[in-house]
């Protein structure tokens, strides 16, 4: 089904291949916390689900006045996560990968919540953007369904957002995320039980209006005559498929994977659900606990999306974001090629796409990136102890460090921070994007300081240290191509710990080039490097050599 591939030079190091690795993935959704535990067979590679768990916590039920996550709900979420951890440990999971989506993203105290999880449970939860959520949903669906090289539409209706994706067997063409979800619309728009006619009409119109932009974006990327199949994932769609199958077939199917729900049947359910009270909806055969409270809003979102997309049915897929998190982990660890090969380079392609968008001189930024990685590799284990993940963040920052010129030359390092921070880099978590943006921010001028808002956005000491040390390396890399003509072919670092001395040997590309401007720039910028690593840096020009980077 899928083939093994080694990690690229810019990816995380390939792990030693084991038999049947066990991984847990947790999704902190707006309505529920979900966990899936899988057994990975690296020789195929593929994975099988060995356990699932869920807790309806309603992170999306935030304080109406402040938008903050409520204290009682935070406590409930942490208790659920602790229980998830215990289950994962019992099943010998080697690692737990966790992501948080719209409710935590939008809450003013969302990052404080994640910090508390890290402190109390030792669990690192990655905050991901709406587009990144959509990309991982695509990966999850692709891992469980065969697309036969045909374009497919995917819709995922969550508690706080709805993702609509257009993709084929190789890549997602369009990733969209809209701030409407079953919990959000229920809490914001429905106040009567059963819903009044006026509120129902407004609910329909609001959902349609919010979805129009996503549908237009998806439709614009469809070729003439293409009629892609619609795949539906997550709780709302699974519930609607479940209650429809239970009524039509007289029993609940062993799997909902591949079950088709027609638009006509969906419209019938919407008309029935709108007339029922919450208590009455809860008695519908097959209706899961607590889903009855939000099912009408979710059903209306699906109905309006299908109508706008012009499709007559939706096919259920039981794999979604959680499974996509697993696939993304496998990609990052070099375990997948074949039909997902293209996605393994998503980070690099996303960075280069942003560089092109902001008219970055790639010849120059590639040289800076090569110098940065060379300095990183040569000082690893002596001046710093960062690994492959941090190396990749340094590469991204080096490529994009000058993108702020697109806005203005003046203070372009600050503009670079803004563009990177808000540029929807795919394949990265919000924390990783924050680190990349800060690295670019500090490639010149002032070193990182706690009074800087951008630096304060880094919540842990480790994240701040990553930026402080790697930005010092990036400063030197920028200095090494001061004239932006590739005057220096390579550099060699010689570290003498007993003297706290670092010799930087400079090898020019041309034998008659004294590289005076580069040497001056290194001397000007080295103070931050010396202060950060506690060394004296001495740069020396050597004889010309062949142009290759160490």
SULTA-V633906 format. One record per backbone hydrogen bond with DSSP energy under -1.0 kcal/mol. CO is the residue of the C=O (numbers start at 1). NH is the residue of the N-H. If there is no record, write none. Layout:
# SULTA-V633906
CO;NH, CO;NH
This chain:
# SULTA-V633906
3;337, 8;11, 21;40, 22;94, 23;38, 24;97, 25;36, 26;99, 27;29, 27;34, 28;101, 30;60, 31;58, 32;29, 33;55, 34;27, 35;53, 36;25, 37;50, 37;51, 38;23, 39;48, 40;21, 41;44, 41;46, 46;41, 48;39, 51;37, 53;35, 55;33, 58;61, 60;62, 63;67, 68;63, 70;74, 71;75, 72;76, 73;77, 74;78, 75;79, 76;80, 77;81, 78;82, 79;83, 80;84, 81;85, 82;86, 83;87, 84;88, 85;89, 86;90, 87;91, 88;93, 89;92, 95;24, 97;26, 98;126, 99;28, 100;128, 101;105, 102;106, 103;107, 107;110, 109;113, 110;114, 111;115, 112;116, 113;117, 114;118, 115;119, 116;120, 117;121, 117;123, 118;122, 126;100, 127;430, 129;133, 130;134, 131;135, 132;136, 133;137, 134;138, 135;139, 136;140, 137;141, 138;142, 139;143, 141;144, 141;145, 147;150, 152;167, 153;231, 154;165, 155;233, 156;163, 158;182, 159;184, 161;158, 162;178, 163;156, 164;176, 165;154, 166;173, 166;174, 167;152, 171;168, 174;166, 176;164, 178;162, 178;180, 181;185, 182;186, 183;187, 184;188, 185;189, 186;190, 196;200, 197;201, 198;202, 199;203, 200;204, 201;205, 202;206, 203;207, 204;208, 205;209, 206;210, 207;211, 208;212, 211;215, 212;216, 213;217, 214;218, 215;219, 216;220, 218;221, 219;222, 223;226, 229;153, 230;315, 231;155, 232;317, 234;238, 235;239, 236;240, 237;241, 238;242, 239;243, 240;244, 241;245, 242;246, 243;247, 244;248, 245;249, 256;259, 259;316, 261;314, 262;266, 263;267, 264;268, 265;269, 266;270, 267;271, 268;272, 269;273, 270;274, 273;276, 277;281, 278;282, 281;284, 284;287, 288;291, 291;294, 291;295, 294;298, 295;299, 296;300, 297;301, 298;302, 299;303, 300;304, 301;305, 302;306, 303;307, 304;308, 305;309, 306;310, 306;311, 312;263, 314;261, 315;232, 316;258, 320;324, 321;325, 322;326, 323;327, 324;328, 325;329, 326;330, 327;331, 328;332, 329;333, 330;335, 331;334, 337;340, 338;341, 341;344, 342;345, 343;346, 345;349, 346;350, 347;351, 348;352, 349;353, 350;354, 351;355, 352;356, 353;357, 354;358, 355;360, 356;359, 360;362, 361;365, 362;366, 363;367, 364;368, 365;369, 366;370, 367;371, 368;372, 369;373, 370;374, 371;375, 372;376, 373;377, 374;378, 375;379, 379;382, 379;383, 379;384, 384;381, 387;391, 388;392, 389;393, 390;394, 391;395, 392;396, 393;397, 394;398, 395;399, 396;400, 397;401, 400;403, 402;405, 403;406, 404;407, 404;408, 409;412, 411;414, 411;415, 412;416, 413;417, 414;418, 415;419, 416;420, 417;421, 418;422, 420;423, 429;433, 430;434, 431;435, 432;436, 433;437, 434;438, 435;439, 436;440, 437;441, 438;442, 440;443, 449;452, 452;456, 453;457, 455;458, 460;464, 461;465, 462;466, 463;467, 464;468, 465;469, 466;470, 467;471, 469;473, 470;474, 471;475, 472;476, 473;477, 474;478, 475;479, 476;480, 478;481, 479;482, 481;484, 487;509, 490;507, 492;505, 494;503, 496;499, 496;501, 500;536, 501;496, 502;538, 503;494, 504;540, 505;492, 506;542, 507;489, 507;490, 508;545, 510;513, 515;519, 516;520, 517;521, 518;522, 519;523, 520;524, 521;525, 522;526, 526;530, 527;531, 528;532, 529;533, 530;534, 530;535, 536;502, 538;504, 540;506, 546;548
